[in-house]
C-alpha cells in the first residue's frame, strides 16, 4: 500500500481470523472470517468453513467445535479467494495474534499462487505487516490481571464476544478491541503504528524468553 499520512484509525482495516487443525506449520485452515472496518465501524463481514482435505483432530474440535463432517462439503481455500479479496481490497490487514493468522493465510495462499508478491491486495502479500491488537493489549493492559486472551480483553473493555472461537465473531471483536484502544495508542500513521508495534513485540518476547529461562522451559 502507498504511504498514508492520516491517523491509523481513519484507515480502512480488514480484520481476519482463522480456525485451524492445530498450531504447527503443517496445520490447515478449517474456517476463515473477515470483517471490514471503517473508522471503527464494521461495514461488511464474511466467513466460511474450509475443506482442507484433512481430518480435524479431536483436540482442535474441542476448541472451535468444528468437526471433519462439518467441512466435508465446504469449499477449498482457492474457491474462497474472490470473497476474501472483496472484503480485503484496499484495506490494511489486522488480526489478534497476527503472526499466527498471517502464517496460516500465507500457507494456504502458497498452495495456489506461485508468486504472491504480484498480488495487489495487502492481506495476501507476505511482505505486508499486519496490525496486532494483542501486542497493544499486552502493552497497555500489562499490569491487568487475567491475561490478554481475546475473550478476557473483550470482557475488560466491555466488548461483546457472543461466540468465541468462531472466526467472524473473533475477527469483529478484535477490530472493536483495537478501536477501543485508539486513544491509548495515539494518532500516529499506520507505518509508525507498525514500527512501534514491532518494538513492543520484541520487548515482550524478551520478557517471555526471560520468564521461560527462569522456569526452565525450552521452546
Phi and psi in degrees as a GROMACS rama.xvg file:
@    title "Ramachandran Plot"
@    xaxis  label "Phi"
@    yaxis  label "Psi"
@TYPE xy
-74.007  157.04  UNK-2
-61.3045  134.647  UNK-3
-121.965  146.166  UNK-4
-112.73  12.2826  UNK-5
-89.1752  157.672  UNK-6
-57.6865  146.036  UNK-7
-56.0532  -34.8972  UNK-8
-76.3727  -5.08178  UNK-9
-95.4307  -5.22538  UNK-10
-74.9708  153.942  UNK-11
-78.2168  129.793  UNK-12
-119.893  146.122  UNK-13
-119.615  108.363  UNK-14
-96.2367  126.699  UNK-15
-119.441  155.1  UNK-16
-149.325  146.339  UNK-17
-126.73  147.129  UNK-18
-112.272  140.02  UNK-19
-135.624  175.233  UNK-20
-80.4468  -9.82404  UNK-21
169.309  -164.56  UNK-22
-117.24  5.36903  UNK-23
-84.8057  171.136  UNK-24
-64.0603  -21.4275  UNK-25
-96.227  -1.51419  UNK-26
-77.7068  166.505  UNK-27
-126.037  156.795  UNK-28
-81.5586  132.132  UNK-29
-116.908  -10.4432  UNK-30
-154.428  140.179  UNK-31
-132.999  141.112  UNK-32
-135.049  141.946  UNK-33
-136.819  134.485  UNK-34
-128.126  128.383  UNK-35
-94.2826  126.619  UNK-36
-114.471  137.405  UNK-37
-126.108  113.15  UNK-38
50.1835  49.0221  UNK-39
82.3133  -2.53418  UNK-40
-106.067  124.482  UNK-41
-71.515  114.412  UNK-42
-102.615  -15.6324  UNK-43
-160.976  146.313  UNK-44
-146.048  157.664  UNK-45
-160.084  145.508  UNK-46
-151.355  161.571  UNK-47
-158.037  145.529  UNK-48
-70.5407  158.614  UNK-49
-132.773  130.249  UNK-50
-91.0763  115.432  UNK-51
-104.671  -0.4893  UNK-52
77.8686  17.3826  UNK-53
-134.429  159.005  UNK-54
-73.2264  143.909  UNK-55
-91.7158  119.621  UNK-56
-62.2256  150.942  UNK-57
-59.0057  -35.3664  UNK-58
-62.1772  -38.2328  UNK-59
-71.2298  -41.5894  UNK-60
-59.2721  -35.5181  UNK-61
-62.7298  -26.6061  UNK-62
-83.8681  -53.5275  UNK-63
-106.601  -7.63165  UNK-64
80.6705  5.00491  UNK-65
-94.4404  125.178  UNK-66
-103.873  162.648  UNK-67
-56.731  -39.8521  UNK-68
-63.563  -27.7177  UNK-69
-68.1641  -30.6457  UNK-70
-103.531  2.47254  UNK-71
-56.978  -33.6483  UNK-72
-110.016  13.9239  UNK-73
-77.7601  157.744  UNK-74
-70.3669  154.307  UNK-75
-75.3818  163.213  UNK-76
-54.0689  -45.6639  UNK-77
-61.7184  -26.6762  UNK-78
-73.0477  -19.3219  UNK-79
-92.3474  -10.3178  UNK-80
-56.9575  -41.7792  UNK-81
-60.0217  -39.3439  UNK-82
-70.1403  -40.3564  UNK-83
-60.4514  -44.1699  UNK-84
-63.2829  -38.3267  UNK-85
-60.229  -41.2563  UNK-86
-78.7921  -31.0079  UNK-87
-97.7778  -12.3105  UNK-88
-60.3741  128.604  UNK-89
72.308  13.6983  UNK-90
-122.06  148.245  UNK-91
-86.1527  134.156  UNK-92
-73.1953  145.379  UNK-93
-138.722  144.358  UNK-94
-158.369  147.819  UNK-95
-80.5  119.048  UNK-96
65.7591  59.4276  UNK-97
-61.4997  -33.5998  UNK-98
-55.7374  -40.4371  UNK-99
-68.0627  -52.7804  UNK-100
-66.4374  -37.2465  UNK-101
-62.726  -43.2177  UNK-102
-59.5135  -41.4116  UNK-103
-67.8275  -40.0496  UNK-104
-59.4847  -49.5697  UNK-105
-65.8649  -36.291  UNK-106
-62.2781  -45.4535  UNK-107
-68.4146  -40.9135  UNK-108
-63.7728  -38.3894  UNK-109
-62.7683  -20.9071  UNK-110
-73.3569  -20.6735  UNK-111
-124.858  -12.2861  UNK-112
-125.124  124.756  UNK-113
-74.1612  -35.897  UNK-114
-132.382  93.9248  UNK-115
-71.9302  -21.6071  UNK-116
-65.7597  -19.6397  UNK-117
-85.7514  -7.39483  UNK-118
-81.9901  132.734  UNK-119
-86.255  -17.1944  UNK-120
-79.7355  120.868  UNK-121
-54.1258  -40.0424  UNK-122
-65.983  -19.2195  UNK-123
-95.634  -2.20857  UNK-124
-99.3398  124.67  UNK-125
-64.6119  -25.266  UNK-126
-82.855  -5.37511  UNK-127
-87.0503  126.6  UNK-128
-82.8129  138.896  UNK-129
-94.9376  145.024  UNK-130
-72.5507  137.665  UNK-131
-126.241  103.042  UNK-132
-59.6583  -26.3495  UNK-133
-63.4394  -42.0559  UNK-134
-59.1655  -43.5154  UNK-135
-70.4579  -37.6792  UNK-136
-64.308  -40.1221  UNK-137
-63.159  -30.842  UNK-138
-82.0833  -49.9623  UNK-139
-70.3025  -40.4582  UNK-140
-104.19  30.8599  UNK-141
-54.3364  -37.9977  UNK-142
-101.112  10.4405  UNK-143
-78.3255  146.621  UNK-144
-80.5637  153.96  UNK-145
101.926  -6.93707  UNK-146
82.4459  -169.378  UNK-147
-132.084  29.8758  UNK-148
-60.9523  153.207  UNK-149
-55.162  -45.2982  UNK-150
-63.273  -36.0275  UNK-151
-68.3261  -44.3136  UNK-152
-66.4891  -38.1753  UNK-153
-61.2947  -43.8455  UNK-154
-61.9386  -44.0441  UNK-155
-61.7064  -35.4985  UNK-156
-97.7583  1.10268  UNK-157
70.8742  33.6895  UNK-158
-105.838  130.162  UNK-159
-71.7386  135.507  UNK-160
-134.585  81.4733  UNK-161
-66.8499  -24.5066  UNK-162
-143.513  82.715  UNK-163
-61.8773  144.233  UNK-164
68.7482  20.359  UNK-165
-103.466  127.949  UNK-166
-56.9086  -48.1458  UNK-167
-74.1952  -32.6684  UNK-168
-66.1819  -43.9424  UNK-169
-64.3154  -39.423  UNK-170
-63.8752  -44.5059  UNK-171
-64.4753  -41.8709  UNK-172
-63.737  -40.2851  UNK-173
-62.9192  -40.884  UNK-174
-64.3139  -38.1295  UNK-175
-70.5359  -34.5429  UNK-176
-63.1527  -45.5949  UNK-177
-59.7206  -44.9043  UNK-178
-62.9532  -38.7348  UNK-179
-64.6202  -24.0227  UNK-180
-94.5395  5.73214  UNK-181
-60.1406  -37.9095  UNK-182
-71.0453  -34.9984  UNK-183
-72.9518  -32.827  UNK-184
-74.1218  -43.1381  UNK-185
105.319  179.014  UNK-186
-98.9982  30.2557  UNK-187
-70.4708  163.962  UNK-188
-70.6739  166.601  UNK-189
-67.2546  -31.6532  UNK-190
-64.2529  -42.9117  UNK-191
-70.0246  -37.7125  UNK-192
-55.8491  -46.2838  UNK-193
-68.2822  -35.588  UNK-194
-64.7072  -47.8804  UNK-195
-67.5163  -34.6065  UNK-196
-59.9598  -41.6608  UNK-197
-64.9919  -39.7571  UNK-198
-60.505  -45.7299  UNK-199
-64.0633  -43.9941  UNK-200
-62.301  -40.8838  UNK-201
-63.1872  -42.8443  UNK-202
-65.4081  -39.8134  UNK-203
-64.7464  -39.8495  UNK-204
-66.1009  -36.6215  UNK-205
-63.9095  -40.3073  UNK-206
-65.8908  -41.5092  UNK-207
-63.6524  -40.8223  UNK-208
-63.4737  -41.0691  UNK-209
-65.1506  -40.8352  UNK-210
-64.029  -43.799  UNK-211
-61.1281  -39.7902  UNK-212
-62.5431  -42.3716  UNK-213
-64.6923  -32.4592  UNK-214
-86.8321  -4.67591  UNK-215
70.9733  28.7347  UNK-216
-96.201  128.364  UNK-217
-98.7134  139.01  UNK-218
